[in-house]
Structure formats: structure tokens, C-alpha cells
Amino acid sequence: MLAKAVWCRMARSGAVGALTIALLVSGGVGAHADELDDRKIEVEQNLDHLNEDMEVLDDDIKETDSKLRGLQAQLPAAEQALADAQGRVSRAADEAADLARRVQVARETRDQLNVKIAEGKVKLEDSKQIIGQIATEAYKRGGVSSDLSLLLNASADGNLAAGMDLADQAMRSQNAALDSLSEQSATDANAQLRLAAVEEEITDLKSAADAALVREQVARDDAEEKKQSLDGIISQTDALSAELLAQRPRIQEKLRVKEAEQVQINGQIKERQERLIREEAERKAKAAAAERKRIAEEKAKWEREEAARAKEAREEAARQKKKNSYVKPKYVAPAPQAAPQERSSWGLIRPVSGGRQTSGFGWRPTPAGTIDYGGRGGYVHAGVDWGFGGQCGSPVKASADGEVWMAGWGGSSGNKVTVSHGVVKGKALATNYHHMQRVVVNVGQHVKQGQVVGYVGTTGNSTGCHMHFETIINGAAVNPLGLL
């Protein structure tokens, strides 16, 4: 399938010539006065708008698809970041659980220490009580303990050995009580220090566990929020892409309907053109027959008058007795009345002076930087291009006399002028001038060959200053080089 833009341009250009010629032949009826012409203009404008909509839609689809691919490319990293964060939270939770176990052990140790401290306090109180009793007895006996008193009493009774033994036992008991008191005091002091250390360890471990867990939960929540945000954007972008893709068939269907309508209208215009050309040929044939009849009548009249003059001359010669010296003149047919002028050749001139031909007529690859309608990588180039080395502004001239049918914006053709040149060699001839910087003629205006109609530009689907020139015969684009 050929590129849509080329088909539209060829159909539009060809029908322009056919339409204008038909109007001229039929007696100069205005280009916008015919309902068929108005329908054609409306359909072409709709096609231009739909093609532009399709172009914008394709750009949007490409942009959205590119954005979607970019977002999807970010998704693995976001998923990995979330997985890493979840892993850190899991490890932090495990660490917190381990620390909780350590806290529990520390608390159990603390409870055991508290029990030992309580037991130590009881023992300490017992030791203090024993020592207090010894001290009280000693005080009551004037500084001599009850054990020593027993010893003295035993000595007085004559049982000294037994008394000495009892005294030794009493001293050992007192010393043991003192040692127990000292040892218990040291044990209690050490237990208090260990208890303080355990309490501090519990506080530090719990704080560290809580801080680690909170930190990793915050990181996980942040990663999850970013992942959810990315998922949301991807979902929205994917929905937008689907919506844009869904619009494409609808626009294509509208294009198909309008193109079918355009084909129908072009067929009707072609039929009208052929009918008008036949009528013109019949009119010319009748005019030629009438002219032949007029010439024959003029000749017959002349011959009658000449015969009368010859007769009169002979009679005069007889009267003068002279030889008949009359010389019969040769008949010269009168000049025929002016007939409608018909060129013997196409009579077109190049629309621009200078410039270099950069592209010819026929199939060519889609130039870089332009829209590839149809996506085939190329299309039928319906005219000839002359480039000007990046310089715009050279005058564009009418290739022949004619009437301006189109002047203004032509979609992918940019600023465009179409000139109808009437019926030439029995065929409808029109020329198109595309991508102009500006147009200086109006629809319905009659132009002379060589008259400036605009200036070279690069508007529409164009990548540089050039003149795209087309020749349309009977509604079909032909190679301009064969007509120039």
C-alpha cells in the first residue's frame, strides 16, 4: 500500500485540475459554487485533519511507549530495593528477637541477683545479729565474752582443759561470724555492681533493638511507597498507552470512510469532466461545421459575384472590340473567425530559476526527518524537487496561464498553490506548488505565465528549503520533466 500522504496528495492534486478545468469549460462557474466541489473540499479538509490527528496520535503512542519502557526498566531496581529493605527488616526483626532473648536472659540474671542479694541480706543480718550478741555478752561481763567466762568458770572448777577447748570453740565461732559478715558484705557489693551492669545492658540492648527495628521499618516503608508509586505510574501509563492504541483503529476507520467518499467524489468529478470535455468537443465540432458552412457560403457568393463581373467585362470588351483581356483571379478564402485557442504543446516553464534537482518523479525512500506514512520506508514521489542549499525565499512562478484553485495551507504539503490551466491537447492540465514559505495569490485569481505565486520554503512535511512541483493530467500525477 502506498504512503497515505502521497495518495491523498495525488488524489487531491489530480482532482483539483479536473475540477477547475470542468468549471472553466462549463462557462466559468465559481470554484465554490458547486455542491460537489464543496463536498470535495470538506472531505479533503477532513482527511488532512485526520492524517494530522493520526500523526499526533502516533507521536503520543511512541512517547508513551518510551516512557512505559523507561518505567518498566526501573521496576526491577525498585523491586530489588524493596526486597533488600524487607530483608533488612527481617534481619532487624531477627536481631531484635535475639536481643529480646538476651534481654530476657539479662532479666533472669537480674532476678537471680536480686534473690541472691536478698538472701545475702538475710545472712548478713544473721551474722550481724550473732556478732551483736557476742558484743552484748562481752559488754555485760565487763569485756569478757560469755565463752571466756565459761572457760574461767571451768578453770575454777578444776576442769581447765575443758574450759580451754570451749574457749577455742567460742573464738572460732566469733571469727567465723566475722568472716561470714565480711564475705557476705563483699558478695552483696559485687552483686549490686553486677545488677547495675545487667540493668544497663538491658537498657542498651532494648534501645539498640528498638532503634534498629524502627530504622529498617522506615526504610522498608519508604521502599514500599516508592514501589507502589512506580506501580501506579506504570499502571496509569499502561492504561494511557492502551487508550491511545484504541483510538488508532477509530481514526483509521474514519480515514477509510473519508477516503472512500473522496474516491466516490473524484469519480463523479471525473465523469463530469469527461462529459464537459465531450460537450466541448461537440461544441468545437459544431463551430467548425458552422465555420466550414460560412466559408462555403462566402465562396459561393464570391463566385456568383465574380461570374457577374466576368460577364460584364466580356460585354465591355465586345463593345470596345477588344480581345478579352480579363484574367480570372485566384480565390483567396477569407480568414477564419477566431476559434478557441488550443496550444500545440504543453507550453509549461520551470516554476523556479536556479536551484538543483534533488529528487525526481517515482518511488523513493522516505527522507530522514520526515514522516513515514504507511511505515514502508518509502513512497511514490508525485513530482520533482529543486533544492536551494538551505536558502528559502526564491520566487515561485506560475508555469502557465491559469486560474488559482487552491492557495493556502495544505497539511503535509505545507503552504500550497494549485493552478488550473484549462483543457490542453484535449486533456485537463493543472500544476501544484508545495512547501512554500508564503503564498501571494488567492483562490479564483487568474495568473499569467511567469507571475509570482509564492516563495520557496520548507513548510509541511519537509526537511529543507525546496520547491516541490507537480503536473496533473486528467486527475493523475505525471512526470513534470516530460511536460516542461
C-alpha positions in Angstrom: 0.0 0.0 0.0 1.4 3.4 -1.0 2.0 6.0 1.6 -1.2 7.6 2.7 0.2 11.2 2.3 1.2 10.5 -1.3 -2.2 9.1 -2.2 -4.0 11.9 -0.6 -1.8 14.4 -2.3 -2.1 12.8 -5.8 -5.8 12.4 -5.5 -6.2 15.9 -4.2 -3.9 17.4 -6.8 -5.5 15.5 -9.7 -9.0 16.3 -8.8 -8.1 19.9 -8.4 -7.1 20.1 -12.0 -10.1 18.2 -13.2 -12.5 20.2 -11.2 -11.1 23.6 -12.3 -11.0 22.7 -15.9 -14.5 21.4 -15.8 -15.6 24.7 -14.2 -13.8 26.7 -16.9 -15.2 24.7 -19.7 -18.7 24.9 -18.4 -18.6 28.7 -18.5 -16.6 30.0 -15.6 -18.8 28.8 -12.7 -17.1 29.7 -9.4 -15.0 27.0 -7.7 -17.1 27.1 -4.6 -20.5 27.4 -6.2 -20.9 23.8 -6.9 -22.2 21.4 -4.2 -19.9 18.6 -5.4 -16.8 20.9 -5.2 -17.8 22.0 -1.7 -18.1 18.3 -0.7 -14.7 17.6 -2.1 -13.1 20.5 -0.2 -14.8 19.4 3.0 -13.7 15.8 2.6 -10.1 16.8 1.8 -10.0 19.1 4.9 -11.3 16.2 7.0 -8.7 13.9 5.6 -6.0 16.5 6.3 -7.2 16.8 9.9 -7.5 13.0 10.4 -4.0 12.5 9.0 -2.7 15.2 11.3 -4.6 13.5 14.2 -3.1 10.2 13.3 0.4 11.8 13.1 -0.1 13.3 16.6 -1.5 10.1 17.9 1.4 8.1 16.6 3.8 10.5 18.3 1.9 10.2 21.5 2.0 6.4 21.3 5.7 6.4 20.7 6.3 8.9 23.6 4.1 6.9 26.0 5.6 3.6 24.9 9.1 5.0 25.5 8.0 6.3 28.9 6.5 3.0 29.8 9.6 1.1 28.8 11.7 3.5 30.9 9.4 3.0 33.9 9.4 -0.8 33.4 13.2 -0.7 33.3 13.1 1.0 36.8 10.8 -1.7 38.2 13.4 -4.4 38.8 15.6 -2.0 40.8 12.6 -0.9 42.8 11.5 -4.5 43.4 15.1 -5.3 44.4 15.3 -2.3 46.7 12.0 -3.3 48.3 13.2 -6.9 48.7 16.5 -5.7 50.2 14.6 -3.4 52.6 12.3 -6.3 53.6 15.3 -8.5 54.1 16.9 -5.8 56.3 13.6 -5.5 58.3 13.6 -9.3 58.6 17.2 -9.3 59.8 16.4 -6.4 62.2 13.4 -8.3 63.5 15.6 -11.4 64.0 18.2 -9.2 65.7 15.5 -7.7 67.8 14.2 -11.1 68.7 17.8 -12.2 69.6 18.2 -9.1 71.6 14.9 -9.7 73.3 16.1 -13.2 74.3 19.3 -11.6 75.6 17.2 -9.1 77.4 15.2 -11.9 78.9 18.4 -13.7 80.0 19.6 -10.5 81.4 16.4 -10.0 83.3 16.5 -13.6 84.6 20.1 -12.9 85.7 18.9 -9.7 87.3 16.1 -11.6 89.1 18.7 -14.2 90.3 21.0 -11.5 91.5 18.1 -9.9 93.3 17.3 -13.2 95.0 21.0 -13.6 96.0 21.1 -10.1 97.2 18.0 -10.7 99.3 19.5 -14.0 100.6 22.8 -12.2 101.3 21.0 -9.5 103.2 19.3 -12.2 105.4 22.7 -13.9 106.0 24.3 -10.5 106.7 21.6 -9.7 109.2 22.2 -13.1 110.8 25.9 -12.5 111.0 25.4 -9.1 112.4 22.9 -10.5 114.9 25.5 -13.2 116.1 28.3 -10.6 116.4 25.9 -8.3 118.1 25.0 -11.0 120.6 28.8 -11.7 121.3 29.4 -8.0 121.7 26.5 -7.6 124.1 27.6 -10.5 126.2 31.1 -9.1 126.3 29.8 -5.8 127.4 27.7 -7.3 130.1 30.6 -9.3 131.5 32.9 -6.4 131.5 34.6 -7.0 128.3 34.9 -10.8 128.7 32.8 -12.9 126.5 30.4 -15.5 127.8 32.6 -18.2 126.2 35.7 -16.8 128.1 33.6 -16.7 131.2 32.7 -20.3 130.8 36.4 -21.0 130.4 37.2 -19.2 133.7 34.4 -21.0 135.5 35.7 -24.3 134.2 39.1 -23.4 135.5 37.8 -22.5 138.9 36.1 -25.9 138.9 39.4 -27.6 138.2 38.4 -28.5 134.6 40.8 -26.3 132.8 41.3 -28.4 129.7 37.6 -28.5 129.0 37.4 -24.8 129.5 40.3 -24.1 127.1 38.5 -26.2 124.5 35.3 -24.3 125.0 37.1 -21.0 124.7 38.7 -22.1 121.5 35.4 -23.0 120.1 33.9 -19.7 121.1 36.7 -17.8 119.4 36.3 -19.8 116.2 32.6 -19.1 116.2 33.2 -15.4 116.7 35.8 -15.3 113.9 33.6 -17.3 111.6 30.8 -14.9 112.2 33.1 -12.0 111.4 34.4 -13.7 108.3 30.9 -14.5 107.1 29.9 -10.9 107.7 32.9 -9.6 105.7 32.4 -12.2 102.9 28.7 -11.5 102.6 29.3 -7.8 102.5 31.7 -8.3 99.6 29.3 -10.6 97.9 26.5 -8.2 98.3 28.6 -5.3 96.9 29.6 -7.4 93.9 26.0 -8.5 93.3 25.0 -4.9 93.3 27.6 -4.0 90.8 26.6 -6.9 88.5 23.0 -5.9 88.9 23.7 -2.4 87.8 25.7 -3.7 84.8 22.9 -6.0 83.9 20.3 -3.2 84.2 22.4 -1.0 81.9 22.9 -3.9 79.4 19.2 -4.5 79.3 18.5 -0.8 78.6 21.2 -0.6 75.9 20.1 -3.8 74.2 16.5 -2.9 74.2 17.3 0.6 72.8 19.5 -0.8 70.1 16.9 -3.4 69.1 14.1 -0.9 69.0 16.2 1.6 67.1 17.3 -1.0 64.5 13.8 -2.2 64.0 12.3 1.3 63.6 15.1 2.3 61.2 14.6 -0.7 59.0 10.8 -0.4 59.1 11.1 3.2 57.9 13.4 2.1 55.1 11.0 -0.7 54.2 8.1 1.6 54.2 10.0 4.1 52.0 10.9 1.4 49.5 7.4 0.1 49.5 6.0 3.6 49.0 8.3 4.1 46.0 7.4 0.7 44.6 3.7 1.4 44.9 4.2 4.9 43.3 6.1 3.3 40.4 3.4 0.6 40.1 0.8 3.3 40.0 2.6 5.3 37.3 3.2 2.2 35.2 -0.5 1.3 35.6 -1.6 4.8 34.5 0.9 4.9 31.6 -0.1 1.4 30.5 -3.8 2.5 30.6 -2.9 5.6 28.6 -1.0 3.6 26.1 -3.9 1.2 25.7 -6.3 4.1 25.3 -4.1 5.7 22.6 -3.8 2.4 20.8 -7.6 2.0 21.0 -8.0 5.4 19.3 -5.9 4.4 16.3 -8.5 1.9 14.7 -11.2 4.6 15.2 -9.2 7.2 13.3 -8.2 4.6 10.7 -11.9 3.8 10.2 -12.7 7.4 9.8 -9.9 7.8 7.3 -11.2 4.7 5.4 -14.7 6.2 5.2 -13.4 9.6 4.1 -11.0 8.1 1.5 -13.9 6.1 0.1 -16.0 9.2 0.0 -13.1 11.0 -1.7 -12.8 8.3 -4.3 -16.6 8.5 -5.0 -16.4 12.3 -5.3 -13.4 12.1 -7.6 -15.2 9.6 -9.7 -18.2 11.9 -10.0 -15.9 14.8 -10.8 -14.1 12.7 -13.5 -17.4 11.8 -15.0 -18.4 15.5 -15.0 -15.1 16.4 -16.5 -15.4 13.8 -19.3 -18.9 15.0 -20.0 -17.8 18.6 -20.2 -14.9 17.6 -22.4 -17.3 15.7 -24.7 -19.6 18.7 -24.8 -16.6 21.0 -25.6 -15.6 18.7 -28.4 -19.2 18.7 -29.7 -19.3 22.5 -29.4 -16.0 22.7 -31.3 -17.2 20.3 -34.0 -20.4 22.3 -34.4 -18.4 25.5 -34.5 -16.1 24.0 -37.1 -19.0 22.8 -39.2 -20.6 26.2 -39.0 -17.3 27.8 -40.0 -17.0 25.5 -43.0 -20.6 26.3 -44.0 -19.9 30.0 -43.6 -16.8 29.7 -45.7 -18.6 27.7 -48.4 -21.4 30.3 -48.5 -18.8 33.1 -48.7 -17.1 31.3 -51.6 -20.4 30.6 -53.4 -21.3 34.3 -53.0 -17.9 35.4 -54.2 -18.1 33.0 -57.2 -21.5 34.4 -58.2 -20.3 38.0 -57.9 -17.1 37.1 -59.8 -19.1 35.5 -62.6 -21.2 38.6 -62.8 -18.1 40.8 -63.0 -16.6 38.5 -65.7 -19.8 38.7 -67.8 -19.8 42.5 -67.5 -16.1 42.5 -68.5 -16.7 40.4 -71.6 -19.6 42.5 -72.6 -17.5 45.6 -72.2 -14.7 44.1 -74.3 -17.1 43.2 -77.0 -18.4 46.7 -77.0 -14.9 48.0 -77.4 -14.0 45.3 -79.9 -11.1 44.3 -77.9 -9.9 40.9 -77.0 -11.0 39.7 -73.8 -8.0 40.5 -71.5 -9.8 39.6 -68.3 -7.6 37.4 -66.1 -9.6 35.3 -63.6 -8.3 36.0 -60.1 -7.4 33.2 -57.8 -9.8 32.6 -55.0 -8.4 33.5 -51.6 -10.5 32.2 -48.7 -11.3 34.7 -46.0 -9.5 34.4 -42.7 -11.5 32.1 -40.4 -13.1 33.6 -37.5 -11.2 33.4 -34.3 -11.6 29.9 -32.7 -10.9 29.0 -29.2 -7.1 28.9 -28.8 -5.6 25.5 -28.4 -2.0 25.1 -27.7 0.1 22.8 -29.9 2.3 21.8 -26.9 2.1 21.8 -23.2 3.9 25.2 -23.1 5.0 24.9 -19.4 8.0 26.7 -17.9 10.1 25.8 -14.9 8.5 27.3 -11.8 11.8 28.4 -10.3 15.0 29.8 -11.6 18.2 28.2 -10.4 18.2 25.5 -7.8 19.4 21.9 -8.2 17.1 19.0 -8.8 17.3 16.9 -5.6 14.5 14.4 -6.2 12.7 13.1 -9.3 9.4 11.5 -10.0 8.6 8.0 -8.8 9.4 5.7 -5.8 11.9 6.9 -3.3 13.0 6.1 0.3 11.4 8.3 3.0 13.8 11.2 3.6 15.3 11.3 7.1 13.4 13.7 9.4 10.1 13.3 7.6 7.0 11.2 8.5 7.0 7.7 7.0 3.3 7.4 6.2 2.4 3.7 5.9 5.6 2.6 7.5 7.0 1.1 4.3 10.2 3.1 4.3 9.4 4.9 1.1 6.6 6.1 -1.2 5.8 7.4 -4.7 7.2 10.9 -5.1 4.5 12.6 -7.2 6.6 15.4 -8.5 10.1 16.9 -8.9 12.1 18.8 -6.2 14.5 21.6 -6.8 16.7 22.4 -3.7 18.3 25.7 -2.9 21.1 24.7 -0.5 19.1 25.7 2.6 18.2 29.1 1.3 14.5 29.9 1.3 12.8 32.9 -0.4 13.4 32.4 -4.1 10.3 33.4 -6.1 8.0 30.6 -7.4 6.3 31.4 -10.8 3.2 30.1 -12.5 4.2 27.5 -15.1 1.5 28.7 -17.5 -1.6 30.9 -17.6 -4.5 29.7 -15.5 -6.8 30.1 -12.5 -5.8 29.6 -8.9 -7.9 26.9 -7.4 -6.1 26.4 -4.1 -4.0 28.8 -2.1 -3.0 28.3 1.5 -2.2 25.6 4.0 -2.3 22.0 2.6 -1.4 19.8 5.6 1.7 17.8 4.8 2.1 19.9 1.6 2.6 23.0 3.7 1.8 26.3 2.0 0.5 25.2 -1.4 -0.9 26.7 -4.6 -2.8 24.8 -7.3 -3.3 26.4 -10.7 -5.7 25.1 -13.4 -4.5 25.7 -17.0 -7.7 24.6 -18.7 -8.0 22.0 -21.4 -4.7 21.5 -23.3 -4.5 18.9 -26.1 -7.9 17.7 -25.1 -6.8 17.0 -21.5 -7.3 18.8 -18.2 -4.0 20.2 -17.0 -3.1 21.6 -13.6 0.1 22.3 -11.6 0.8 22.1 -7.9 3.5 24.1 -5.9 4.2 22.8 -2.4 6.1 23.7 0.8 6.3 27.4 0.1 7.4 30.0 2.6 4.4 32.1 1.8 1.7 32.4 -0.8 0.9 35.7 -2.7 -2.2 34.7 -4.8 -5.8 34.0 -3.9 -8.3 31.4 -4.9 -10.2 32.4 -8.1 -7.4 34.7 -9.2 -6.2 34.5 -12.8 -2.4 34.4 -13.2 -0.1 34.8 -16.2 2.8 32.5 -17.1 5.8 33.6 -15.1 3.7 35.5 -12.5 5.0 35.0 -8.9 2.6 32.9 -6.9 4.8 32.4 -3.7 8.3 31.9 -2.4 10.4 28.8 -1.8 10.1 27.5 1.7 10.2 24.3 3.9 6.7 24.1 5.4 4.7 20.9 5.9 6.4 17.5 5.8 9.7 18.9 4.6 13.3 19.0 5.8 14.8 21.8 3.8 14.2 24.8 1.5 13.0 23.4 -1.8 10.2 23.6 -4.5 8.1 20.5 -5.0 6.4 20.8 -8.4 3.6 18.5 -9.7 1.8 18.3 -13.0 -1.7 16.8 -13.1 -3.3 15.5 -16.3 -6.9 14.3 -16.1 -6.6 13.9 -12.3 -3.4 11.8 -12.3 0.2 13.0 -11.4 2.7 12.6 -14.3 6.4 13.3 -14.5 6.8 17.1 -14.9 10.0 16.7 -16.8 8.1 15.3 -19.7 6.0 18.5 -19.9 8.5 21.2 -19.3 
